[in-house]
């Protein structure tokens, strides 16, 4: 298993300390042999750790470092992850207009690189920007199209994220009962994969959870949440149709 595979798997499992140790060691190794791709991947991993810990400026700084190395390499594929992180930091910082611009640039890059799965992922993030900007109809259409692609292509590792999207949309529409169920389905989907959500999606999910508890009360939220945990994603969305 490559460093990239190992460090990304550790991050998804929430093993932050291991990610830091692995990444620092990889930077030393990669710099010693002139492996720019290794340096980019390691600095990208450190950026994600910083963001998960709430250090958005630190995350942006590590991502910018990674991007500078990627640009210097001349390999545009290496720019993809650092650019994604910089867009995520803008979104989590509340600069949604800037985040929307950066996600659109990332989508164009990934289309040029012929990476349809990543294109879909960035459309997912773009939809959250639109939702935050109050463009609910546009967000709903983007979420639906992305969900259809995930189910059609069998991109199972992205299923929990379409559940996060479903929860956020329900919350924005004021349907807190549906939002509570989708939070349960999302948590169950992450657990099934043995993963935790990426920092930006974790923040979105927590916001929906808090809003639903406030709207429904703890007991009603808990009941609807447990119902959602019993549903797989396809069933949960089919029930809304």
N, C-alpha and C positions, 0 to 999 in steps of 0.2 A: 504494500500500500504506500502511495506517495505521501510526501509531507502534506500537500494540499488536502488529500483525502483524510489523512489522520487528524489534521488540525481542525478542519471543518466539522468532522464528526464529533470531535471533543467539544467544540463550541456548541453544537446543536444539543449535546447532552448536558450542557450547562457547566462543564468542567473548566471554569475560568482559569484557575491556577495552572492547570496543565497546559492550556493554550498559551499562556504567557511564557512558561518555561520552554516549550517547544519552539515558540516563535523567536525568542531571543537566541536560542541555540542555532536556529536556522539562519538568522541574519548573520551570525558570526561565520557559519559554514559557507553560506552563499557569497558573502563579500570576499572571503578568502580565495574563492575560485572564480570570481566574476560571473556568478549565476544571478543575473538580474531578475529573472522570473522568480527565483527563490526569495530574493529580497522583497519583491513586490508582494508576494503571497504572505510573507511573515508580517510585514508592516500592515497589510490589510487586516490580518487576524488581530493584531494589537489594536487597530482602530475599532474593530467590533467589540473587543473587550472593554475599551474605554467607554464606548457608547452604552453598553449594557450596564456599566457601573455609574451611569449618569453624567460622565465627563464628556459632554458634547464638544467643547473646544479641543480637548485632547484627542478625541476621535477624529475630528476634522484635520488636526495637525498630522496625525499618523497617516490618514488617507491621502493628504496632500503630498507627504513624503513619498508614499507609494506611487502616486500618480507621476511625480517628477522622475522617478526611476523608470517607470513604464514608458514615458514619453522619450526619455533618453535612449531606451532600448530600440526604439523604432518599430516595436511590435505592438500594433494597436489592440490586439487581444488582451494584452496586459493592462490596458487602461480601463477595462470594463469594470472590475470590482472596485477599484478606488473611486471611479466616477459614481458608482452606485452608492457608496458610503457617503460621499459628499452631498448627494441628493437627499439621502436619508437624514443626515444631520440638519439640512435646511428644513425638511418637513418637521422633524421633532423639535426644532427651535421655533417653529411657528411661522417661518417665512415660506408660506405655501406657494406664493407666486414664483419665487426663485426655485423652489423644489420642483414645481411643475415644469419649468424651463429645463432644469437639469435632467429630469426623468425623460422628457421628450428627446433630449440629446442622447441619453443612454439608449433609448429605444432605437434611434437611428443608427447608433454604433452597432448594436446587437443585430439589427437587421442586416447591416453590411457584413457582419461576421457570420451570418447565417446561423444564428442561435435562437431558434424559435421559442424554446422553453424560457430562456432569459427574457426575451421580448415580452412574453406573456407575464412574467413576474414583474417587469417594470410597468406594464399597463395596470397591473394590480395596484402598484404604488401610486401611479398617476391618478387612479380612481379615488384613492384616499385623499389626494390633494384636492380633487374636484369636490369631494364630499365636504371637506373642511372649508372650502371656499363657498359652500352653499349651493353648488350645482348638483343637486340631488339626482335629477333625471339623467344627467350625463354620467354620474358615478354609477347609477343603477345599471345603465347600459354597458359600461365598461366591466363592471363586476360580473354581469351575466355572461358576457362574451368570454371573459377569462375562465369562468367556472365551466362553461361548455367545453373549452379547449382542454382544461385539466381532466375532466371526466372522459372526453373522447380519446385523448392520448394516453390515458392511464398514468398521469404524472402524480403518483400516489404521495410523494413527499411534499406536494403542494396542497393536498386536500385540506390539512388543518387551516391553511391560510385563506382558502375560500370560505371556510366557516367563520373565521375572524371577520372577513368582509361582510358576510351575511349578518353577523351580530351588529356590526357597526352601522350597516344600512338600516336595520330594524330600529336601532336606537335613534338614528337621525329622523326616522319617520314617526317616532313616538310610540312604536309598538314594543314596549319594554318586556312584555310577556314572551314574544318571539325572540327578542334579544337575549333574554335569560336562557331560553332553550338553546340558542345557537352558541352561547358561551359554553354551555355544558357539552355540546357536540364538539366544539373546538378543543376544549380541554381533553376530552376523550380521544380525539384524533391525534393530538400531540403525544399523549401517553402511549397510544398504540404504536407509534413510531419510536418511542423512547427518546423524545426530543422536547425541548422547550422553545417557545416562539422567539423569533428575532426581536431585538430591542424595540424597533418601531412598532411592530405588530403587538408586542407585549403591552406597550403603552396604550395602544388603541383598545385592546381587549380589557385592560384594567379600567379604562374610562367607561366602557360600556357596562362593565360589571357594577361599578359604583353607581352609575345613573339608574340601572335597573333595580338595585337594592333600595335606592332612595324612592323610586317610583312605586315599587311593589310592596316594599317591606321585606324584612329578612326571611320570614317564613314562606311567603308566596314565591319569592325569588328562589329559595332553596328547592321547593317542589318542582318548579319549572326547569331549574337547572338540572336536577337529577333526571327528569324526563329527557332532557336533551342529551345527557350522557349516555342514555340507553339507545340513542339513534345513531346509525351511521350517517355520513354526510349526505349521500344520495337520498336516503329516506327523509332526512330532515328538510332538504330543499323541495322534495316532491310533495311533502305535506303542506308547503306554502303555496303550491300552484293552484 
